[in-house]
Amino acid sequence: MGKDIFFLTITLQPKKDTPAILKEYADNFNIKPGWMFLTGKPADVETLRQALGYTDWDPEQDKLLTNHIGMARYGNDTLQRWGGVSLRATPENIASNFKWLTQV
């Protein structure tokens, strides 16, 4: 991780989750290089959230910042292969989803 594989976690609450707070969170969980916790301007974070498809079809549910879908997006930009996996799956299941990303 950190060379060919990267994890990006993007806050849904950029006004609350400052870079300092996200760093503290990463430090508390001993996060290693290759996994970044990101924040930004609220409008930019919202645009990114919508572009990645992390929305609920019900506008009232979509407003709840604590109501997120528990999915991870993954991809191989070079091969233009992208997918998603539930973060409630087993580690083995999550890892197996990544195998096809490198198959040519």
C-alpha positions, -999 to 999 in steps of 0.1 A, spaced: 0 0 0 13 35 -8 30 25 -41 4 8 -63 -25 8 -40 -39 39 -21 -69 44 2 -87 77 3 -112 85 30 -132 116 24 -152 132 52 -189 139 48 -185 167 74 -158 190 62 -168 218 86 -162 196 115 -134 173 103 -105 197 99 -71 184 87 -59 184 123 -89 162 135 -84 138 106 -47 135 113 -55 128 150 -80 101 139 -54 85 116 -28 86 143 -52 70 168 -57 41 144 -20 38 134 -29 45 97 2 38 75 13 57 44 -9 51 14 -41 58 33 -51 95 33 -80 112 51 -93 141 31 -114 171 37 -121 203 17 -146 231 10 -181 219 18 -193 225 -18 -163 206 -32 -169 177 -9 -206 176 -18 -198 177 -56 -173 148 -51 -198 128 -30 -225 132 -57 -200 124 -86 -189 92 -69 -225 81 -64 -226 83 -26 -261 96 -25 -295 83 -13 -324 85 -37 -345 98 -8 -336 135 -3 -345 134 34 -322 104 40 -295 120 18 -294 150 42 -284 128 71 -246 131 73 -244 101 95 -263 80 70 -237 67 46 -238 37 24 -208 18 37 -194 11 2 -159 15 -11 -151 25 -47 -120 9 -62 -104 11 -96 -75 8 -119 -74 41 -138 -50 27 -164 -73 -2 -174 -104 19 -168 -119 -7 -145 -140 5 -116 -162 -12 -91 -176 -11 -56 -177 -33 -25 -196 -33 8 -173 -25 37 -194 -49 57 -180 -78 37 -153 -101 50 -117 -90 43 -113 -120 20 -143 -109 0 -131 -74 -3 -97 -85 -14 -111 -109 -40 -129 -79 -56 -95 -63 -63 -80 -93 -81 -97 -86 -115 -83 -50 -115 -49 -63 -125 -59 -90 -149 -52 -80 -185 
